Amino acid sequence: MRLARQLRQVAPTSVDLTGRSLKAQLRTAGKGDALLGVLLGEAELERGEATLRDLRAGEQRAVSLEDLVEAVQASLQSSEAQARS
Protein backbone atom coordinates (compact mmCIF):
# COMPACT_ATOMS: atom_id res chain seq x y z
CA MET A 1 0.00 0.00 0.00
CA ARG A 2 2.99 2.28 0.48
CA LEU A 3 3.67 2.02 -3.24
CA ALA A 4 0.06 3.00 -4.03
CA ARG A 5 0.44 6.10 -1.83
CA GLN A 6 3.61 7.04 -3.72
CA LEU A 7 1.90 6.53 -7.08
CA ARG A 8 -1.05 8.68 -5.98
CA GLN A 9 1.34 11.61 -5.78
CA VAL A 10 1.80 11.51 -9.57
CA ALA A 11 -1.40 9.92 -10.92
CA PRO A 12 -4.88 8.80 -9.91
CA THR A 13 -4.33 5.32 -8.49
CA SER A 14 -6.61 2.46 -7.52
CA VAL A 15 -5.76 -0.94 -6.14
CA ASP A 16 -7.84 -4.00 -6.97
CA LEU A 17 -7.85 -6.48 -4.10
CA THR A 18 -11.01 -8.33 -5.12
CA GLY A 19 -9.26 -11.49 -6.24
CA ARG A 20 -10.55 -11.19 -9.80
CA SER A 21 -8.39 -12.52 -12.61
CA LEU A 22 -5.72 -10.28 -14.08
CA LYS A 23 -7.59 -10.30 -17.39
CA ALA A 24 -10.76 -9.02 -15.71
CA GLN A 25 -8.87 -6.34 -13.84
CA LEU A 26 -7.14 -5.09 -17.00
CA ARG A 27 -10.42 -5.13 -18.92
CA THR A 28 -12.05 -2.96 -16.22
CA ALA A 29 -9.10 -0.57 -16.17
CA GLY A 30 -9.07 -0.32 -19.97
CA LYS A 31 -12.79 0.53 -20.08
CA GLY A 32 -12.18 3.45 -17.75
CA ASP A 33 -9.81 6.36 -18.14
CA ALA A 34 -6.71 4.41 -17.09
CA LEU A 35 -3.73 4.81 -19.39
CA LEU A 36 -1.36 2.59 -17.44
CA GLY A 37 -1.53 -0.53 -15.34
CA VAL A 38 1.02 -1.56 -12.76
CA LEU A 39 1.15 -5.32 -12.40
CA LEU A 40 2.65 -6.47 -9.14
CA GLY A 41 2.48 -10.08 -8.06
CA GLU A 42 4.59 -12.40 -5.97
CA ALA A 43 7.07 -13.10 -8.77
CA GLU A 44 7.56 -9.38 -9.43
CA LEU A 45 8.03 -8.67 -5.73
CA GLU A 46 10.70 -11.38 -5.52
CA ARG A 47 12.55 -9.73 -8.42
CA GLY A 48 12.09 -6.25 -6.97
CA GLU A 49 10.20 -5.02 -10.00
CA ALA A 50 6.75 -4.35 -11.39
CA THR A 51 5.35 -4.63 -14.88
CA LEU A 52 4.24 -1.29 -16.30
CA ARG A 53 1.61 -1.81 -18.99
CA ASP A 54 0.40 0.79 -21.48
CA LEU A 55 -3.31 -0.08 -21.61
CA ARG A 56 -3.89 1.70 -24.93
CA ALA A 57 -0.95 0.25 -26.88
CA GLY A 58 -0.84 -3.08 -25.03
CA GLU A 59 2.92 -2.77 -24.54
CA GLN A 60 4.55 -3.57 -21.25
CA ARG A 61 7.97 -3.46 -19.64
CA ALA A 62 9.62 -4.41 -16.38
CA VAL A 63 10.55 -1.52 -14.07
CA SER A 64 12.41 -1.71 -10.77
CA LEU A 65 10.24 -0.84 -7.79
CA GLU A 66 12.53 2.02 -6.85
CA ASP A 67 12.12 3.56 -10.33
CA LEU A 68 8.40 2.86 -10.69
CA VAL A 69 6.98 6.24 -9.65
CA GLU A 70 9.34 8.08 -12.01
CA ALA A 71 8.56 5.62 -14.83
CA VAL A 72 4.81 6.14 -14.38
CA GLN A 73 5.25 9.90 -14.38
CA ALA A 74 7.42 9.81 -17.52
CA SER A 75 4.95 7.50 -19.32
CA LEU A 76 2.04 9.78 -18.50
CA GLN A 77 3.92 12.86 -19.67
CA SER A 78 4.78 11.07 -22.91
CA SER A 79 1.13 10.10 -23.40
CA GLU A 80 0.04 13.70 -22.83
CA ALA A 81 2.59 14.97 -25.36
CA GLN A 82 1.41 12.45 -27.96
CA ALA A 83 -2.21 13.42 -27.39
CA ARG A 84 -1.39 17.08 -28.02
CA SER A 85 0.39 16.44 -31.31
Residue, then its C-alpha position, 0 to 999 in steps of 0.5 A: m500500500r505504500l507504493a500505491r500512496q507514492l503513485r497517488q502523488v503523480a497519478p490517480t491510483s486504484v488498487d484492486l484487491t477483489g481477487r478477480s483474474l488479471k484479465a478481468q482487472l485489466r479489462t475494467a481498467g481499460k474501459g475506464d480512463a486508465l492509461l497505465g496498469v502496474l502489475l505487481g504479483e509475488a514473482e515481481l516482488e521477488r525480483g524487486e520489479a513491477t510490470l508497467r503496462d500501457l493499456r492503450a498500446g498493449e505494450q509492457r515493460a519491467v521496471s524496478l520498484e525504486d524507479l516505478v513512480e518516475a517511470v509512471q510519471a514519464s509515461l504519463q507525460s509522454s502520453e500527454a505529449q502524444a495526445r497534443s500532437 
